[in-house]
């Protein structure tokens, strides 16, 4: 797939604001590995101040309290052994991504006019304040840049919505698709300045698919996964205002996993079906999931992890769990839907065993979101959010209240009894803050500093290993109760 590159000088022509670039005079220090058995986790976290907190419902608004912290996590003790504020001063920053060489960080940032992509140094003990802006709203570029991820040490992939609404035929009537996005690539020069940008997947390239929230293969940087929607009847999704009476296409609207080879001009679509006995359909057929979004590659690149998207026929307590499915571009069918039968990657803990609920509180919505593997295929870092809709939570007139939004490490060597480690609560303890004073949402692991454990089958279930010697759970380290 050939990238259409647009010179930024042309994009910025007539813009009223300017962009701050990375410093060019100060050398970037080499990445420093942590002690054996540790991994660095970058977390967007900030104080809980109600509607202006660092959690999902605020990411499209201001994420006012979000700052980015580096947490050094010791895998043996399951403790945060070091912490550093990397981007502070009210950064309004989330969705951190670390460059392949471990030295640079990019993240999404709210500026008051919209979102942009900013950068900071990932190591070296230097807090760069609110970070340095690379691409921002108001510069002649499409609005709402988000989900930045490094493709190489000199290029970044980002998501933004296509500005012209697409149409879909739902009940014989054309109506706008709620969201239709694409993925752009931003190329940096040797000094870190944004040099060029252009659509990589989606607009102008593969207009019949929507491709958002990219994640890059750990070894083959031409393979990019993401989720989106696609036209099922062939051709491109027509715009709603073409004035020609163009018939609407049929579009699969649920967030569907994709993999694209951006060099070979190929893509693969994946449809997941759960084989859990309680959800078997007539005749024993697996249940098709409504979608699976926010993908991330396994350490060896042969599988993807994603969050199920609220399948209607599932119990509320089973919604928004994590699934893992195998990917093999060499044998999967390009340009077609590839079926995958899966089960949840591990037995997910009920909300009330993870969240400290006060009287009258509950988790009507509890999801595991923005997950990725962290140094091994039996360790996941994810954002867990508890949303309460009881009268005790909505007395102020709000439709719901975020009781807790924390980042957890989930140790899942034993798939049936995973251990949930609340690294946000451990950060609170290290800062001397009261429990529940921070919210956290979106995280990423630095390039691995620990050896991967024995690989689990990509289907999501591993043979149950011999029970390890478990550290005693602490306030931020909770194991599932044993099954009867």
C-alpha positions in Angstrom: 0.0 0.0 0.0 1.6 3.3 -1.1 1.3 6.1 1.4 0.0 9.4 0.0 2.3 11.9 1.7 1.3 15.5 2.1 3.9 18.1 2.8 3.1 19.8 6.1 4.0 23.2 4.7 1.0 22.9 2.4 -1.3 21.6 5.1 -0.4 24.4 7.4 -0.8 27.2 4.9 -3.1 29.9 6.2 -3.1 28.4 9.7 -3.4 30.9 12.5 -1.6 28.9 15.2 1.9 27.4 15.2 3.3 24.1 16.4 6.0 23.5 19.0 8.6 21.0 17.9 10.9 18.7 19.9 14.2 20.3 21.2 17.0 19.8 18.8 20.1 20.8 20.8 19.8 18.4 23.8 20.7 14.8 23.0 18.2 12.1 24.0 19.7 9.7 26.5 19.8 6.0 25.8 17.0 4.0 27.3 17.8 2.4 30.7 16.6 -1.1 31.4 15.1 -1.7 34.9 16.3 -4.4 37.2 15.8 -8.0 36.1 12.1 -8.9 36.3 10.8 -5.4 35.9 8.9 -3.6 33.2 8.0 0.1 32.7 4.3 1.0 32.5 3.2 4.5 31.3 -0.1 5.5 32.8 -2.4 8.5 32.3 -3.6 9.3 35.8 -4.9 12.3 37.7 -6.9 13.4 40.8 -10.6 12.6 41.1 -12.5 15.8 40.8 -15.8 14.6 39.5 -16.7 15.5 36.0 -13.3 16.9 35.2 -11.4 13.7 36.1 -9.1 11.4 34.2 -11.5 8.7 32.9 -13.2 7.5 29.8 -16.2 9.9 29.8 -13.8 12.9 29.8 -11.4 11.8 27.1 -13.4 13.6 24.4 -13.9 16.6 26.6 -10.8 17.9 28.5 -9.3 15.0 30.6 -8.4 17.9 32.8 -6.5 16.1 35.5 -4.7 13.5 33.3 -0.9 13.5 33.6 1.4 10.8 32.5 3.4 8.7 34.9 6.1 6.1 34.4 5.7 3.2 36.9 8.4 0.6 37.2 6.7 -2.7 38.0 8.5 -5.6 39.5 7.0 -8.8 38.2 8.3 -11.0 41.0 6.8 -9.0 43.9 4.0 -7.5 41.8 4.9 -4.1 43.2 5.6 -0.6 41.7 9.2 -0.1 42.8 9.7 3.3 41.2 7.6 6.1 39.8 8.2 9.3 37.8 6.0 12.1 36.5 6.9 12.3 32.8 4.3 14.8 31.6 2.7 17.0 34.2 1.5 20.6 34.8 -2.1 19.8 33.9 -1.1 18.1 30.6 -4.6 16.9 29.7 -2.8 13.9 28.2 -3.8 10.3 27.7 -3.1 7.4 25.3 0.7 7.2 25.8 2.9 5.3 23.3 6.6 4.6 23.7 8.9 4.6 20.7 10.5 1.3 19.6 13.9 2.4 21.0 12.2 3.3 24.3 13.4 6.9 24.4 10.4 9.0 23.3 6.7 9.2 24.2 3.8 10.4 22.2 0.3 10.9 23.5 -3.1 12.5 22.8 -3.6 15.9 24.4 -6.6 18.2 24.8 -5.8 21.9 24.1 -9.1 23.7 24.6 -9.8 23.8 20.8 -9.7 20.0 20.4 -7.2 17.2 20.6 -3.7 17.0 19.2 -0.6 14.8 19.3 2.2 15.7 21.7 5.5 14.2 22.6 7.8 14.0 25.6 10.9 12.2 26.7 10.1 8.8 28.1 13.3 8.5 30.2 16.1 10.5 31.8 14.2 12.0 34.7 13.2 15.1 32.8 9.6 16.3 33.3 8.9 18.3 30.1 5.9 20.0 31.7 2.9 19.8 29.4 4.9 18.2 26.6 5.7 19.5 23.2 3.0 19.6 20.5 3.5 18.0 17.2 0.1 18.2 15.4 -2.9 20.0 16.7 -6.4 21.1 15.9 -6.6 24.5 14.3 -3.6 24.0 12.0 -5.5 23.1 8.8 -5.5 19.4 9.8 -8.5 17.2 10.5 -9.8 17.6 14.1 -9.7 15.0 16.9 -6.4 13.4 16.4 -6.2 10.5 18.8 -4.7 7.1 19.6 -1.1 7.8 18.5 1.2 4.9 18.2 4.8 4.6 17.0 5.3 2.7 13.8 9.1 3.3 13.6 11.4 5.5 15.6 10.6 8.3 13.0 6.9 7.8 12.2 3.7 7.8 14.2 0.2 6.5 13.3 -2.8 8.4 14.4 -6.6 8.2 14.1 -9.1 10.9 13.1 -12.7 10.9 11.9 -13.3 11.3 8.2 -14.8 14.9 7.9 -17.5 13.9 5.4 -20.2 11.7 6.9 -20.7 8.3 5.2 -24.2 6.8 4.7 -25.6 3.3 5.5 -28.7 1.5 4.5 -30.2 0.3 7.7 -34.0 -0.1 7.1 -34.2 0.9 3.5 -33.4 4.5 4.3 -30.1 6.2 4.0 -28.7 7.6 7.3 -25.3 8.8 8.4 -22.9 6.3 9.9 -22.2 7.4 13.5 -18.5 7.3 13.1 -16.2 6.6 10.2 -12.5 7.0 10.8 -9.2 6.5 9.1 -5.5 6.2 10.1 -2.8 8.6 9.1 1.0 8.3 9.3 3.1 11.3 10.5 6.8 11.2 9.5 9.3 13.0 11.7 12.6 14.4 10.6 15.9 13.7 12.4 15.2 16.5 15.0 11.7 15.2 15.8 9.8 17.8 13.8 6.7 16.6 12.0 7.8 16.5 8.4 4.9 15.0 6.4 1.5 13.4 7.0 -1.0 11.5 4.9 -3.7 8.9 5.1 -2.3 5.3 5.4 -5.5 3.3 5.8 -9.0 4.5 5.1 -9.6 7.8 3.3 -8.1 7.9 -0.1 -6.7 4.4 0.3 -9.4 1.9 1.2 -12.5 4.0 1.4 -14.8 1.0 1.9 -13.4 0.4 5.3 -13.1 2.5 8.5 -9.9 1.9 10.3 -9.2 3.3 13.8 -7.0 2.9 16.9 -4.0 1.3 15.2 -1.5 -1.0 16.7 1.7 -2.1 15.0 3.1 -5.6 14.8 6.2 -6.0 17.2 8.5 -7.3 14.4 6.9 -6.7 11.0 6.2 -2.9 11.1 4.2 -3.2 7.8 1.4 -5.0 9.6 -1.1 -2.7 11.4 -4.1 -3.9 13.3 -7.1 -1.8 14.3 -10.9 -1.9 14.5 -13.5 -0.3 12.2 -16.5 -0.8 10.0 -16.7 -2.0 6.4 -19.0 -2.0 3.4 -20.4 -5.5 2.9 -21.8 -5.0 -0.6 -18.7 -3.9 -2.4 -17.6 -0.4 -3.4 -17.1 2.6 -1.2 -19.5 4.0 1.3 -21.2 6.9 -0.4 -21.3 10.3 1.2 -24.7 11.5 2.5 -24.7 14.8 0.5 -23.4 13.7 -3.0 -26.6 15.1 -4.6 -26.8 12.3 -7.1 -29.2 10.0 -5.3 -26.5 7.3 -4.9 -27.9 4.2 -3.3 -26.6 3.6 0.2 -24.3 0.6 0.8 -24.8 -2.0 3.5 -22.2 -1.5 6.2 -21.3 -3.7 9.2 -21.5 -1.1 12.0 -20.0 -2.9 15.0 -16.3 -2.3 15.6 -14.7 -5.2 13.7 -11.0 -6.3 14.0 -8.8 -5.6 11.0 -5.2 -6.3 10.0 -3.6 -4.4 7.1 -0.3 -4.9 5.4 0.4 -1.3 4.4 3.3 -2.3 2.1 1.5 -5.1 0.2 -1.9 -3.4 -0.2 -3.8 -6.1 1.7 -6.2 -6.3 4.6 -7.9 -9.0 6.6 -11.2 -8.9 8.5 -11.9 -11.0 11.6 -15.2 -12.0 13.1 -15.2 -13.5 16.6 -17.6 -16.0 18.0 -17.6 -17.1 21.6 -17.8 -20.9 22.2 -18.9 -20.5 25.9 -21.5 -23.2 26.6 -24.0 -20.7 28.2 -24.1 -18.7 24.9 -24.4 -21.5 22.4 -27.1 -20.9 19.8 -29.6 -23.3 18.3 -27.9 -26.4 17.2 -24.8 -25.6 19.3 -23.5 -22.8 17.0 -21.2 -20.2 18.7 -22.5 -16.7 19.4 -21.2 -13.9 17.2 -19.7 -11.1 19.2 -21.1 -7.6 18.5 -17.6 -6.5 17.9 -14.1 -6.3 19.5 -12.2 -3.1 19.7 -8.9 -1.5 20.9 -6.6 -4.2 19.6 -3.0 -4.9 20.7 -0.5 -7.5 19.5 0.9 -10.4 21.5 4.7 -10.2 22.1 5.5 -12.6 19.3 2.9 -11.0 16.9 0.8 -14.1 16.3 -2.3 -13.0 18.1 -4.3 -9.9 19.1 -6.2 -9.0 22.3 -9.3 -6.8 22.2 -12.4 -5.7 24.2 -15.8 -7.2 23.3 -18.3 -4.5 22.5 -21.5 -5.2 24.5 -23.1 -8.1 22.7 -26.9 -7.8 23.3 -27.6 -11.4 24.1 -24.9 -11.6 26.8 -25.4 -11.1 30.5 -24.5 -7.6 31.7 -21.9 -9.0 33.9 -20.2 -10.7 30.9 -19.9 -7.6 28.7 -16.6 -5.8 27.8 -14.3 -8.7 28.5 -11.0 -9.4 26.9 -10.6 -11.9 24.0 -7.5 -13.1 22.2 -7.5 -14.6 18.7 -4.8 -15.9 16.4 -3.7 -14.0 13.2 -1.7 -15.5 10.3 -1.6 -13.3 7.2 0.2 -16.0 5.4 -2.8 -18.3 5.5 -5.8 -16.1 6.4 -8.0 -14.9 3.5 -7.1 -11.3 2.4 -10.0 -9.0 1.7 -12.5 -11.3 3.4 -14.0 -12.1 6.8 -12.0 -14.7 8.7 -14.0 -16.5 11.5 -12.4 -17.1 14.9 -14.0 -19.2 17.6 -12.8 -17.9 21.0 -13.4 -17.8 24.7 -12.5 -15.0 27.1 -8.7 -14.9 27.6 -9.1 -15.6 31.3 -11.9 -15.8 33.9 -12.7 -12.1 34.5 -13.1 -11.0 38.1 -16.6 -9.8 39.2 -16.6 -6.0 39.8 -17.3 -6.4 43.5 -14.1 -8.4 44.1 -12.0 -5.7 42.4 -13.7 -2.4 43.3 -14.2 -1.1 46.9 -17.9 -0.2 46.8 -19.5 2.1 49.3 -23.0 1.7 50.6 -25.5 2.2 47.7 -22.8 1.8 45.0 -22.6 -0.9 42.4 -21.1 -1.4 38.9 -23.9 -1.4 36.3 -21.1 -1.0 33.8 -17.8 -2.7 34.4 -15.3 -3.1 31.6 -11.8 -4.1 30.8 -10.6 -1.6 28.2 -7.5 -0.6 26.3 -5.6 -3.8 27.1 -2.2 -4.8 25.9 0.3 -7.5 26.8 3.0 -6.4 29.2 6.3 -8.2 28.7 4.7 -11.7 28.5 1.7 -13.4 27.1 0.4 -14.2 30.6 0.5 -10.6 31.8 -1.9 -7.8 30.6 -2.2 -4.2 31.5 -5.7 -2.7 31.1 -8.0 0.1 32.2 -10.9 -1.1 34.4 -13.8 1.2 34.9 -16.8 0.9 37.3 -19.8 3.0 36.3 -22.6 3.3 38.9 -26.3 4.1 38.0 -28.0 3.6 41.3 -30.0 6.4 43.0 -27.1 6.9 45.4 -24.8 7.6 42.5 -27.2 9.7 40.4 -28.8 11.9 43.1 -27.1 15.0 41.7 -28.9 14.6 38.3 -26.1 12.8 36.4 -27.0 9.7 34.4 -24.1 7.8 36.1 -21.1 8.2 38.2 -17.6 6.8 37.7 -16.9 5.0 41.0 -13.4 3.9 39.9 -11.2 4.1 36.9 -7.9 2.5 37.5 -5.1 0.8 35.5 -4.4 -2.8 36.6 -1.8 -5.4 35.7 -3.6 -8.7 35.4 -1.3 -11.7 36.0 -3.0 -14.5 34.1 -0.6 -17.5 34.2 -3.5 -19.3 35.8 -6.3 -18.4 33.4 -9.0 -19.6 35.8 -7.7 -17.6 38.7 -5.9 -14.4 37.5 -4.5 -11.9 39.9 -5.5 -8.3 39.6 -2.8 -5.8 40.7 -4.1 -2.3 41.1 -1.0 -0.2 40.1 -3.1 3.0 40.4 -3.7 2.3 44.0 0.0 1.6 44.5 0.8 4.9 42.9 -1.5 6.6 45.4 0.3 4.9 48.2 3.7 6.0 46.9 2.5 9.6 46.6 1.0 9.5 50.1 -2.5 10.1 48.7 -5.8 8.7 50.1 -7.1 5.5 48.5 -9.5 6.5 45.7 -8.0 9.9 45.2 -6.8 9.1 41.6 -8.4 8.0 38.4 -6.4 6.5 35.7 -7.2 5.5 32.1 -5.1 4.3 29.2 -1.6 2.8 29.6 1.2 1.2 27.7 4.3 -0.9 28.5 7.7 0.1 27.4 9.7 -2.2 25.1 10.1 -5.4 27.1 12.8 -5.6 29.8 11.6 -9.0 30.9 11.7 -12.4 29.2 8.4 -13.7 27.9 7.0 -16.7 29.7 6.0 -19.9 28.0 3.6 -18.9 25.2 -0.1 -19.7 25.6 -2.1 -20.9 22.7 -3.5 -18.0 20.7 -7.0 -19.4 21.1 -7.1 -17.8 24.5 -6.8 -20.9 26.7 -3.6 -22.4 28.0 -3.1 -25.8 29.8 -3.4 -25.0 33.5 0.2 -24.7 34.8 1.5 -26.0 38.1 0.5 -23.4 40.7 3.3 -20.9 41.3 4.4 -19.6 44.7 2.0 -16.7 45.0 3.0 -13.5 46.8 0.6 -12.6 49.6 -2.0 -10.2 48.1 -1.9 -6.6 49.4 -4.4 -3.8 49.1 -3.5 -3.4 45.4 -3.1 -7.1 44.6 -6.3 -9.1 44.6 -6.8 -12.7 43.6 -10.0 -14.3 42.6 -11.7 -16.3 45.3 -11.2 -20.0 44.7 -13.9 -21.7 42.7 -16.1 -24.1 44.6 
